[in-house]
Amino acid sequence: MVNKDEIISKFKEAIIIGDEEAAVRLAKEAIAAGLDAYEMVTKYGGEAMEVINKQYEEKKIFVPEVLLAANALSAAVEILKPHMKVEKTSIPAKVVLGVVEGDIHDIGKNLVKIMLSSAGFEVIDLGRDVPLQKFIEVAKQEKADVVGMSALMSTTMPGMKKVIDMLKDAGIRNKVKVIVGGAPVTEEWALSIGADARPKDASAAVGITKQLVEKLRKERGDSW
């Protein structure tokens, strides 16, 4: 008999130690065992990355180990993604995502991208270490509905406020909603800098983005 708990435990461990081959194998085993692909990514993959983030903050591991873990999870996600059941949005919308300048930790952003793409949003992924001005340029160019920013380091968090201020200066803050995330980013801080929401995880980002887009369309009259 298949031990689902054992698969989950080994899956998380494979990510934590950065064993890409094992993570892929266990992702396949999870599907075969009937485990929920969405939960494997958002819950168990997320829990593994929380361990990595904590170890990084405590200086027990460094950037190479973080990247190995992120690559292991990303490889597993490619196996799990086709099996994820996510409620599709009925409102087509564009989301610009990126990790703010100075920060290279993009696994959280990548998980949000996967969730939003699976839900039917058009995601423009700017990647990591994104110059702040680029968020503004791409939001205008793409006529985006949502700008999403991520940061894992507290030293790069102020970049989020700068982008929000730049959106105001460009005269387009009322045309887009802003979501922010990352381990050090609290909901209180997010609201204090003028962001619209701080989803607690990648899974929550889908529902919050849907709500924000619906609200935006009413406020904006759907004109950009």
Disulfide bonds with the S-S distance in Angstrom:
none
